Amino acid sequence: MPTSEQIRECKAKLEESRRNLTEEMEHLRESSAALDEGQGASDLADASQAQYDKQFVGRLSETDKRLLDRVNAALARINAKDYGICVDCGEEIPFRRLLAVPYGERCVACQEIAERDAKNRSSGPSNEPAGFDD
Ligand SMILES: [Zn+2]
């Protein structure tokens, strides 16, 4: 288990991420609303640009939402006192890795397997870097 000092450090990072993500999603919601208002009055080129922007904003907020879910899950694990334990094999996740990816829920080995599986299902690359362990 990470020490309580280490957990405090990760928790601070997680809470900061949660704040940033929440703010960013708020901004994205605002730009999406602004794009809605801009529609209708403009010509076709503008309309398709607005459509494109809206999809872009939608993708960004979807990414943020998934990340926020993971941040919240990590904070819940801290509260449940099982933070820093790999959800797959039950081994400790090295603190260095937790510092780099405080919402990480797997050790390096399991993360690599999970990413390989994800790639096999071709659901896109993970945004979580692997290989922080020595
Ligand atoms: Zn593991």
Backbone and ligand atoms as CSV (ligand in chain L), in Angstrom:
chain,resi,resn,atom,element,x,y,z
A,1,MET,N,N,0.845,-1.211,0.000
A,1,MET,CA,C,0.000,0.000,0.000
A,1,MET,C,C,0.876,1.256,0.000
A,2,PRO,N,N,0.446,2.264,-0.734
A,2,PRO,CA,C,1.167,3.542,-0.642
A,2,PRO,C,C,1.004,4.111,0.775
A,3,THR,N,N,1.976,4.902,1.220
A,3,THR,CA,C,1.855,5.531,2.528
A,3,THR,C,C,0.779,6.611,2.478
A,4,SER,N,N,0.329,7.039,3.662
A,4,SER,CA,C,-0.738,8.038,3.681
A,4,SER,C,C,-0.256,9.360,3.095
A,5,GLU,N,N,1.059,9.604,3.247
A,5,GLU,CA,C,1.634,10.809,2.632
A,5,GLU,C,C,1.533,10.738,1.112
A,6,GLN,N,N,1.872,9.553,0.564
A,6,GLN,CA,C,1.798,9.367,-0.890
A,6,GLN,C,C,0.355,9.473,-1.381
A,7,ILE,N,N,-0.555,8.892,-0.610
A,7,ILE,CA,C,-1.966,8.947,-1.001
A,7,ILE,C,C,-2.455,10.385,-0.996
A,8,ARG,N,N,-1.990,11.164,0.017
A,8,ARG,CA,C,-2.383,12.575,0.062
A,8,ARG,C,C,-1.936,13.299,-1.198
A,9,GLU,N,N,-0.719,12.971,-1.648
A,9,GLU,CA,C,-0.177,13.614,-2.843
A,9,GLU,C,C,-1.009,13.278,-4.082
A,10,CYS,N,N,-1.335,11.988,-4.205
A,10,CYS,CA,C,-2.145,11.562,-5.353
A,10,CYS,C,C,-3.545,12.164,-5.281
A,11,LYS,N,N,-4.081,12.219,-4.068
A,11,LYS,CA,C,-5.432,12.743,-3.896
A,11,LYS,C,C,-5.488,14.212,-4.315
A,12,ALA,N,N,-4.431,14.964,-3.949
A,12,ALA,CA,C,-4.379,16.376,-4.337
A,12,ALA,C,C,-4.367,16.503,-5.858
A,13,LYS,N,N,-3.582,15.642,-6.505
A,13,LYS,CA,C,-3.539,15.666,-7.975
A,13,LYS,C,C,-4.892,15.317,-8.573
A,14,LEU,N,N,-5.533,14.297,-8.004
A,14,LEU,CA,C,-6.826,13.863,-8.515
A,14,LEU,C,C,-7.870,14.965,-8.359
A,15,GLU,N,N,-7.832,15.626,-7.195
A,15,GLU,CA,C,-8.823,16.680,-6.969
A,15,GLU,C,C,-8.587,17.849,-7.912
A,16,GLU,N,N,-7.298,18.103,-8.214
A,16,GLU,CA,C,-6.996,19.166,-9.167
A,16,GLU,C,C,-7.497,18.784,-10.565
A,17,SER,N,N,-7.251,17.528,-10.963
A,17,SER,CA,C,-7.747,17.079,-12.270
A,17,SER,C,C,-9.262,17.207,-12.345
A,18,ARG,N,N,-9.923,16.828,-11.245
A,18,ARG,CA,C,-11.387,16.878,-11.242
A,18,ARG,C,C,-11.863,18.313,-11.445
A,19,ARG,N,N,-11.165,19.243,-10.767
A,19,ARG,CA,C,-11.520,20.656,-10.903
A,19,ARG,C,C,-11.323,21.120,-12.357
A,20,ASN,N,N,-10.145,20.780,-12.902
A,20,ASN,CA,C,-9.845,21.206,-14.274
A,20,ASN,C,C,-10.830,20.610,-15.278
A,21,LEU,N,N,-11.116,19.325,-15.113
A,21,LEU,CA,C,-12.014,18.651,-16.052
A,21,LEU,C,C,-13.421,19.235,-15.959
A,22,THR,N,N,-13.869,19.483,-14.741
A,22,THR,CA,C,-15.200,20.038,-14.563
A,22,THR,C,C,-15.297,21.405,-15.217
A,23,GLU,N,N,-14.247,22.214,-15.034
A,23,GLU,CA,C,-14.223,23.539,-15.657
A,23,GLU,C,C,-14.212,23.427,-17.175
A,24,GLU,N,N,-13.363,22.515,-17.672
A,24,GLU,CA,C,-13.246,22.377,-19.122
A,24,GLU,C,C,-14.566,21.918,-19.735
A,25,MET,N,N,-15.238,20.991,-19.056
A,25,MET,CA,C,-16.517,20.509,-19.577
A,25,MET,C,C,-17.551,21.625,-19.577
A,26,GLU,N,N,-17.459,22.490,-18.588
A,26,GLU,CA,C,-18.361,23.644,-18.526
A,26,GLU,C,C,-18.123,24.548,-19.743
A,27,HIS,N,N,-16.840,24.809,-20.041
A,27,HIS,CA,C,-16.503,25.629,-21.215
A,27,HIS,C,C,-17.016,24.973,-22.494
A,28,LEU,N,N,-16.825,23.660,-22.594
A,28,LEU,CA,C,-17.238,22.942,-23.795
A,28,LEU,C,C,-18.752,23.022,-23.968
A,29,ARG,N,N,-19.469,22.906,-22.851
A,29,ARG,CA,C,-20.927,23.029,-22.909
A,29,ARG,C,C,-21.315,24.400,-23.433
A,30,GLU,N,N,-20.597,25.430,-22.952
A,30,GLU,CA,C,-20.879,26.790,-23.394
A,30,GLU,C,C,-20.605,26.956,-24.892
A,31,SER,N,N,-19.444,26.414,-25.365
A,31,SER,CA,C,-19.173,26.575,-26.799
A,31,SER,C,C,-20.178,25.801,-27.626
A,32,SER,N,N,-20.602,24.650,-27.122
A,32,SER,CA,C,-21.597,23.865,-27.847
A,32,SER,C,C,-22.910,24.642,-27.938
A,33,ALA,N,N,-23.305,25.282,-26.856
A,33,ALA,CA,C,-24.528,26.091,-26.844
A,33,ALA,C,C,-24.385,27.267,-27.794
A,34,ALA,N,N,-23.188,27.878,-27.809
A,34,ALA,CA,C,-22.942,29.015,-28.699
A,34,ALA,C,C,-23.041,28.574,-30.151
A,35,LEU,N,N,-22.542,27.361,-30.447
A,35,LEU,CA,C,-22.620,26.844,-31.815
A,35,LEU,C,C,-24.080,26.616,-32.217
A,36,ASP,N,N,-24.875,26.146,-31.261
A,36,ASP,CA,C,-26.299,25.952,-31.533
A,36,ASP,C,C,-26.964,27.259,-31.921
A,37,GLU,N,N,-26.650,28.312,-31.174
A,37,GLU,CA,C,-27.252,29.611,-31.427
A,37,GLU,C,C,-26.845,30.149,-32.793
A,38,GLY,N,N,-25.592,29.861,-33.197
A,38,GLY,CA,C,-25.074,30.361,-34.458
A,38,GLY,C,C,-25.682,29.683,-35.674
A,39,GLN,N,N,-26.367,28.554,-35.458
A,39,GLN,CA,C,-26.876,27.797,-36.607
A,39,GLN,C,C,-28.147,28.417,-37.173
A,40,GLY,N,N,-28.371,28.188,-38.478
A,40,GLY,CA,C,-29.615,28.646,-39.098
A,40,GLY,C,C,-29.433,29.909,-39.903
A,41,ALA,N,N,-28.783,30.900,-39.328
A,41,ALA,CA,C,-28.669,32.180,-40.005
A,41,ALA,C,C,-27.580,32.164,-41.076
A,42,SER,N,N,-26.624,31.254,-40.952
A,42,SER,CA,C,-25.454,31.320,-41.824
A,42,SER,C,C,-25.650,30.522,-43.109
A,43,ASP,N,N,-24.720,30.648,-44.044
A,43,ASP,CA,C,-24.802,29.888,-45.298
A,43,ASP,C,C,-24.335,28.448,-45.091
A,44,LEU,N,N,-24.361,27.683,-46.159
A,44,LEU,CA,C,-24.106,26.244,-46.063
A,44,LEU,C,C,-22.715,25.933,-45.526
A,45,ALA,N,N,-21.701,26.671,-46.010
A,45,ALA,CA,C,-20.326,26.426,-45.587
A,45,ALA,C,C,-20.190,26.634,-44.081
A,46,ASP,N,N,-20.780,27.718,-43.586
A,46,ASP,CA,C,-20.740,27.988,-42.153
A,46,ASP,C,C,-21.464,26.907,-41.377
A,47,ALA,N,N,-22.575,26.465,-41.932
A,47,ALA,CA,C,-23.381,25.453,-41.248
A,47,ALA,C,C,-22.607,24.151,-41.112
A,48,SER,N,N,-21.880,23.752,-42.159
A,48,SER,CA,C,-21.151,22.499,-42.062
A,48,SER,C,C,-19.925,22.671,-41.157
A,49,GLN,N,N,-19.362,23.870,-41.144
A,49,GLN,CA,C,-18.267,24.146,-40.215
A,49,GLN,C,C,-18.786,24.051,-38.780
A,50,ALA,N,N,-19.952,24.629,-38.541
A,50,ALA,CA,C,-20.551,24.581,-37.202
A,50,ALA,C,C,-20.835,23.138,-36.799
A,51,GLN,N,N,-21.303,22.353,-37.758
A,51,GLN,CA,C,-21.578,20.938,-37.505
A,51,GLN,C,C,-20.286,20.211,-37.114
A,52,TYR,N,N,-19.223,20.539,-37.862
A,52,TYR,CA,C,-17.921,19.933,-37.595
A,52,TYR,C,C,-17.428,20.337,-36.204
A,53,ASP,N,N,-17.517,21.635,-35.898
A,53,ASP,CA,C,-17.086,22.130,-34.587
A,53,ASP,C,C,-17.854,21.441,-33.469
A,54,LYS,N,N,-19.144,21.259,-33.699
A,54,LYS,CA,C,-19.992,20.662,-32.675
A,54,LYS,C,C,-19.575,19.207,-32.414
A,55,GLN,N,N,-19.247,18.498,-33.494
A,55,GLN,CA,C,-18.787,17.123,-33.322
A,55,GLN,C,C,-17.455,17.096,-32.569
A,56,PHE,N,N,-16.597,18.058,-32.915
A,56,PHE,CA,C,-15.294,18.158,-32.269
A,56,PHE,C,C,-15.468,18.416,-30.766
A,57,VAL,N,N,-16.319,19.381,-30.443
A,57,VAL,CA,C,-16.604,19.708,-29.046
A,57,VAL,C,C,-17.206,18.498,-28.333
A,58,GLY,N,N,-18.096,17.795,-29.041
A,58,GLY,CA,C,-18.729,16.618,-28.456
A,58,GLY,C,C,-17.712,15.537,-28.131
A,59,ARG,N,N,-16.746,15.342,-29.039
A,59,ARG,CA,C,-15.707,14.329,-28.803
A,59,ARG,C,C,-14.839,14.717,-27.619
A,60,LEU,N,N,-14.482,16.007,-27.566
A,60,LEU,CA,C,-13.655,16.480,-26.454
A,60,LEU,C,C,-14.356,16.256,-25.120
A,61,SER,N,N,-15.629,16.604,-25.058
A,61,SER,CA,C,-16.302,16.480,-23.771
A,61,SER,C,C,-16.522,15.012,-23.430
A,62,GLU,N,N,-16.652,14.153,-24.437
A,62,GLU,CA,C,-16.760,12.712,-24.188
A,62,GLU,C,C,-15.462,12.183,-23.564
A,63,THR,N,N,-14.313,12.643,-24.101
A,63,THR,CA,C,-13.017,12.256,-23.559
A,63,THR,C,C,-12.879,12.739,-22.120
A,64,ASP,N,N,-13.260,14.005,-21.897
A,64,ASP,CA,C,-13.192,14.569,-20.553
A,64,ASP,C,C,-14.066,13.791,-19.581
A,65,LYS,N,N,-15.239,13.402,-20.046
A,65,LYS,CA,C,-16.186,12.712,-19.176
A,65,LYS,C,C,-15.623,11.356,-18.751
A,66,ARG,N,N,-15.019,10.653,-19.725
A,66,ARG,CA,C,-14.434,9.348,-19.395
A,66,ARG,C,C,-13.307,9.498,-18.388
A,67,LEU,N,N,-12.489,10.548,-18.590
A,67,LEU,CA,C,-11.376,10.784,-17.686
A,67,LEU,C,C,-11.898,11.157,-16.288
A,68,LEU,N,N,-12.928,11.986,-16.274
A,68,LEU,CA,C,-13.514,12.394,-15.000
A,68,LEU,C,C,-14.067,11.189,-14.248
A,69,ASP,N,N,-14.676,10.257,-14.984
A,69,ASP,CA,C,-15.163,9.026,-14.362
A,69,ASP,C,C,-14.028,8.277,-13.674
A,70,ARG,N,N,-12.890,8.213,-14.351
A,70,ARG,CA,C,-11.746,7.480,-13.797
A,70,ARG,C,C,-11.176,8.211,-12.586
A,71,VAL,N,N,-11.139,9.554,-12.673
A,71,VAL,CA,C,-10.646,10.349,-11.543
A,71,VAL,C,C,-11.558,10.124,-10.334
A,72,ASN,N,N,-12.871,10.159,-10.569
A,72,ASN,CA,C,-13.814,9.935,-9.474
A,72,ASN,C,C,-13.690,8.528,-8.904
A,73,ALA,N,N,-13.470,7.558,-9.792
A,73,ALA,CA,C,-13.304,6.173,-9.339
A,73,ALA,C,C,-12.055,6.044,-8.469
A,74,ALA,N,N,-10.980,6.749,-8.869
A,74,ALA,CA,C,-9.744,6.698,-8.084
A,74,ALA,C,C,-9.959,7.332,-6.713
A,75,LEU,N,N,-10.692,8.455,-6.667
A,75,LEU,CA,C,-10.978,9.098,-5.381
A,75,LEU,C,C,-11.830,8.168,-4.509
A,76,ALA,N,N,-12.744,7.446,-5.138
A,76,ALA,CA,C,-13.565,6.482,-4.388
A,76,ALA,C,C,-12.695,5.365,-3.834
A,77,ARG,N,N,-11.685,4.937,-4.623
A,77,ARG,CA,C,-10.787,3.883,-4.135
A,77,ARG,C,C,-9.959,4.386,-2.952
A,78,ILE,N,N,-9.593,5.669,-2.991
A,78,ILE,CA,C,-8.869,6.240,-1.848
A,78,ILE,C,C,-9.757,6.157,-0.605
A,79,ASN,N,N,-11.008,6.542,-0.749
A,79,ASN,CA,C,-11.936,6.492,0.387
A,79,ASN,C,C,-12.148,5.065,0.876
A,80,ALA,N,N,-12.172,4.130,-0.071
A,80,ALA,CA,C,-12.393,2.723,0.278
A,80,ALA,C,C,-11.099,2.049,0.739
A,81,LYS,N,N,-10.006,2.811,0.746
A,81,LYS,CA,C,-8.699,2.330,1.193
A,81,LYS,C,C,-8.152,1.208,0.328
A,82,ASP,N,N,-8.569,1.122,-0.940
A,82,ASP,CA,C,-7.894,0.153,-1.807
A,82,ASP,C,C,-7.238,0.859,-2.992
A,83,TYR,N,N,-6.833,2.086,-2.762
A,83,TYR,CA,C,-6.129,2.842,-3.789
A,83,TYR,C,C,-4.712,2.309,-3.943
A,84,GLY,N,N,-4.231,2.280,-5.192
A,84,GLY,CA,C,-2.850,1.852,-5.428
A,84,GLY,C,C,-2.719,0.353,-5.586
A,85,ILE,N,N,-3.856,-0.341,-5.674
A,85,ILE,CA,C,-3.847,-1.790,-5.865
A,85,ILE,C,C,-4.391,-2.077,-7.262
A,86,CYS,N,N,-3.675,-2.898,-8.014
A,86,CYS,CA,C,-4.091,-3.229,-9.374
A,86,CYS,C,C,-5.441,-3.955,-9.339
A,87,VAL,N,N,-6.399,-3.471,-10.151
A,87,VAL,CA,C,-7.737,-4.074,-10.128
A,87,VAL,C,C,-7.735,-5.466,-10.761
A,88,ASP,N,N,-6.698,-5.774,-11.544
A,88,ASP,CA,C,-6.674,-7.069,-12.216
A,88,ASP,C,C,-5.959,-8.144,-11.408
A,89,CYS,N,N,-4.737,-7.826,-10.925
A,89,CYS,CA,C,-3.955,-8.874,-10.270
A,89,CYS,C,C,-3.810,-8.653,-8.768
A,90,GLY,N,N,-4.241,-7.493,-8.252
A,90,GLY,CA,C,-4.178,-7.247,-6.820
A,90,GLY,C,C,-2.802,-6.861,-6.315
A,91,GLU,N,N,-1.855,-6.694,-7.239
A,91,GLU,CA,C,-0.507,-6.255,-6.839
A,91,GLU,C,C,-0.504,-4.743,-6.614
A,92,GLU,N,N,0.501,-4.297,-5.846
A,92,GLU,CA,C,0.663,-2.872,-5.635
A,92,GLU,C,C,1.069,-2.165,-6.920
A,93,ILE,N,N,0.502,-1.010,-7.170
A,93,ILE,CA,C,0.937,-0.188,-8.296
A,93,ILE,C,C,2.057,0.711,-7.782
A,94,PRO,N,N,3.240,0.723,-8.456
A,94,PRO,CA,C,4.360,1.538,-7.962
A,94,PRO,C,C,3.957,3.006,-7.825
A,95,PHE,N,N,4.420,3.628,-6.748
A,95,PHE,CA,C,4.029,5.004,-6.466
A,95,PHE,C,C,4.409,5.941,-7.610
A,96,ARG,N,N,5.574,5.687,-8.223
A,96,ARG,CA,C,6.023,6.517,-9.331
A,96,ARG,C,C,4.977,6.533,-10.454
A,97,ARG,N,N,4.380,5.372,-10.670
A,97,ARG,CA,C,3.364,5.261,-11.711
A,97,ARG,C,C,2.093,6.012,-11.282
A,98,LEU,N,N,1.749,5.892,-10.017
A,98,LEU,CA,C,0.563,6.594,-9.523
A,98,LEU,C,C,0.726,8.104,-9.644
A,99,LEU,N,N,1.958,8.571,-9.402
A,99,LEU,CA,C,2.214,10.008,-9.525
A,99,LEU,C,C,2.027,10.459,-10.969
A,100,ALA,N,N,2.472,9.618,-11.902
A,100,ALA,CA,C,2.359,9.959,-13.319
A,100,ALA,C,C,0.915,9.828,-13.790
A,101,VAL,N,N,0.242,8.785,-13.332
A,101,VAL,CA,C,-1.146,8.536,-13.714
A,101,VAL,C,C,-1.953,8.252,-12.457
A,102,PRO,N,N,-2.327,9.295,-11.713
A,102,PRO,CA,C,-2.963,9.072,-10.403
A,102,PRO,C,C,-4.306,8.345,-10.490
A,103,TYR,N,N,-4.934,8.349,-11.671
A,103,TYR,CA,C,-6.208,7.634,-11.809
A,103,TYR,C,C,-6.000,6.236,-12.377
A,104,GLY,N,N,-4.718,5.831,-12.529
A,104,GLY,CA,C,-4.429,4.497,-13.061
A,104,GLY,C,C,-4.952,3.432,-12.120
A,105,GLU,N,N,-5.495,2.365,-12.684
A,105,GLU,CA,C,-6.063,1.334,-11.825
A,105,GLU,C,C,-5.401,-0.028,-12.033
A,106,ARG,N,N,-4.342,-0.030,-12.859
A,106,ARG,CA,C,-3.660,-1.301,-13.103
A,106,ARG,C,C,-2.150,-1.115,-12.972
A,107,CYS,N,N,-1.452,-2.191,-12.632
A,107,CYS,CA,C,0.004,-2.173,-12.666
A,107,CYS,C,C,0.451,-2.149,-14.125
A,108,VAL,N,N,1.738,-1.937,-14.355
A,108,VAL,CA,C,2.232,-1.777,-15.723
A,108,VAL,C,C,1.911,-3.016,-16.569
A,109,ALA,N,N,2.164,-4.194,-16.015
A,109,ALA,CA,C,1.961,-5.438,-16.775
A,109,ALA,C,C,0.498,-5.579,-17.189
A,110,CYS,N,N,-0.423,-5.376,-16.234
A,110,CYS,CA,C,-1.846,-5.542,-16.540
A,110,CYS,C,C,-2.331,-4.444,-17.482
A,111,GLN,N,N,-1.769,-3.247,-17.330
A,111,GLN,CA,C,-2.151,-2.158,-18.221
A,111,GLN,C,C,-1.782,-2.492,-19.661
A,112,GLU,N,N,-0.592,-3.110,-19.825
A,112,GLU,CA,C,-0.164,-3.454,-21.185
A,112,GLU,C,C,-1.090,-4.500,-21.788
A,113,ILE,N,N,-1.478,-5.476,-20.965
A,113,ILE,CA,C,-2.416,-6.498,-21.443
A,113,ILE,C,C,-3.750,-5.848,-21.811
A,114,ALA,N,N,-4.215,-4.954,-20.936
A,114,ALA,CA,C,-5.497,-4.290,-21.185
A,114,ALA,C,C,-5.446,-3.475,-22.467
A,115,GLU,N,N,-4.287,-2.812,-22.693
A,115,GLU,CA,C,-4.165,-2.005,-23.904
A,115,GLU,C,C,-4.105,-2.870,-25.147
A,116,ARG,N,N,-3.430,-4.035,-25.019
A,116,ARG,CA,C,-3.378,-4.936,-26.155
A,116,ARG,C,C,-4.787,-5.413,-26.483
A,117,ASP,N,N,-5.539,-5.772,-25.451
A,117,ASP,CA,C,-6.923,-6.202,-25.650
A,117,ASP,C,C,-7.745,-5.102,-26.299
A,118,ALA,N,N,-7.554,-3.872,-25.802
A,118,ALA,CA,C,-8.310,-2.740,-26.337
A,118,ALA,C,C,-7.976,-2.545,-27.804
A,119,LYS,N,N,-6.683,-2.730,-28.136
A,119,LYS,CA,C,-6.262,-2.548,-29.515
A,119,LYS,C,C,-6.869,-3.644,-30.388
A,120,ASN,N,N,-6.913,-4.871,-29.838
A,120,ASN,CA,C,-7.510,-5.977,-30.583
A,120,ASN,C,C,-8.984,-5.726,-30.875
A,121,ARG,N,N,-9.636,-5.068,-29.924
A,121,ARG,CA,C,-11.040,-4.715,-30.152
A,121,ARG,C,C,-11.132,-3.438,-30.984
A,122,SER,N,N,-9.951,-2.876,-31.331
A,122,SER,CA,C,-9.832,-1.659,-32.138
A,122,SER,C,C,-10.743,-0.544,-31.645
A,123,SER,N,N,-10.711,-0.310,-30.340
A,123,SER,CA,C,-11.520,0.784,-29.793
A,123,SER,C,C,-10.638,2.011,-29.564
A,124,GLY,N,N,-9.543,2.102,-30.303
A,124,GLY,CA,C,-8.711,3.293,-30.222
A,124,GLY,C,C,-7.645,3.187,-29.161
A,125,PRO,N,N,-6.638,4.056,-29.244
A,125,PRO,CA,C,-5.530,3.999,-28.290
A,125,PRO,C,C,-5.932,4.520,-26.918
A,126,SER,N,N,-5.320,3.974,-25.898
A,126,SER,CA,C,-5.557,4.473,-24.547
A,126,SER,C,C,-4.718,5.728,-24.343
A,127,ASN,N,N,-5.214,6.632,-23.537
A,127,ASN,CA,C,-4.420,7.835,-23.284
A,127,ASN,C,C,-3.572,7.680,-22.034
A,128,GLU,N,N,-3.496,6.443,-21.559
A,128,GLU,CA,C,-2.699,6.212,-20.362
A,128,GLU,C,C,-1.342,5.642,-20.739
A,129,PRO,N,N,-0.273,6.354,-20.423
A,129,PRO,CA,C,1.051,5.830,-20.775
A,129,PRO,C,C,1.414,4.625,-19.925
A,130,ALA,N,N,2.003,3.638,-20.560
A,130,ALA,CA,C,2.477,2.473,-19.813
A,130,ALA,C,C,3.990,2.554,-19.706
A,131,GLY,N,N,4.571,1.722,-18.907
A,131,GLY,CA,C,6.010,1.614,-18.879
A,131,GLY,C,C,6.704,2.564,-17.931
A,132,PHE,N,N,6.017,2.956,-16.850
A,132,PHE,CA,C,6.665,3.827,-15.885
A,132,PHE,C,C,7.463,3.027,-14.852
A,133,ASP,N,N,7.286,1.733,-14.874
A,133,ASP,CA,C,8.004,0.882,-13.945
A,133,ASP,C,C,9.405,0.612,-14.472
A,134,ASP,N,N,10.325,0.329,-13.591
A,134,ASP,CA,C,11.674,0.032,-14.044
A,134,ASP,C,C,11.799,-1.434,-14.462
L,1,ZN,ZN,ZN,-1.764,-6.001,-12.257
